[in-house]
């Protein structure tokens, strides 16, 4: 069996999915076989993969419950292969909170789960007030005000560093070479 990567995402507004699609294209360009799934659509056996990447977004300070459920259900299989996890959140737009060692959401996540991924990353997300329902828009504006972020933008603001996404893909493909 050749190298095969499973890419699973939990995305609320689509940015985590977009990052996973970018990683998927990166691996396809390198002739590495991949399968891309929304977390709720994943129905494969993890042992089919040499590597599994899980990406999850934050909403109101938390990763989706489905992420924790997925890990709980698959912890034994996850511990038998190379794994990578990344968190997508707006706090990561700040330079002092954009690494695995400094992002409070990733640090909290790692304390709340028994899973210890081999590779970790944090990506800043996208802010698009027009996309959110009114209650979410009010809450996110309040959070942005408290964290000194933009509270009045008619246009989406994409904070994702796509070079950092490519670098993460390269780190993952380097682990495949070492297997």
HELIX and SHEET records of a PDB file:
HELIX    1   1 UNK A   15  UNK A   29  1                                  15    
HELIX    2   2 UNK A   39  UNK A   41  5                                   3    
HELIX    3   3 UNK A   46  UNK A   48  5                                   3    
HELIX    4   4 UNK A   65  UNK A   78  1                                  14    
HELIX    5   5 UNK A   90  UNK A   93  5                                   4    
HELIX    6   6 UNK A   95  UNK A   97  5                                   3    
HELIX    7   7 UNK A  104  UNK A  112  1                                   9    
HELIX    8   8 UNK A  129  UNK A  131  5                                   3    
HELIX    9   9 UNK A  134  UNK A  146  1                                  13    
HELIX   10  10 UNK A  162  UNK A  178  1                                  17    
SHEET    1   A 4 UNK A  33  UNK A  38  0                                        
SHEET    2   A 4 UNK A   4  UNK A  10  1                                        
SHEET    3   A 4 UNK A  51  UNK A  59  1                                        
SHEET    4   A 4 UNK A  62  UNK A  63 -1                                        
SHEET    1   B 5 UNK A  33  UNK A  38  0                                        
SHEET    2   B 5 UNK A   4  UNK A  10  1                                        
SHEET    3   B 5 UNK A  51  UNK A  59  1                                        
SHEET    4   B 5 UNK A  82  UNK A  89  1                                        
SHEET    5   B 5 UNK A 119  UNK A 124  1                                        
SHEET    1   C 2 UNK A 126  UNK A 127  0                                        
SHEET    2   C 2 UNK A 157  UNK A 158 -1                                        
END                                                                             
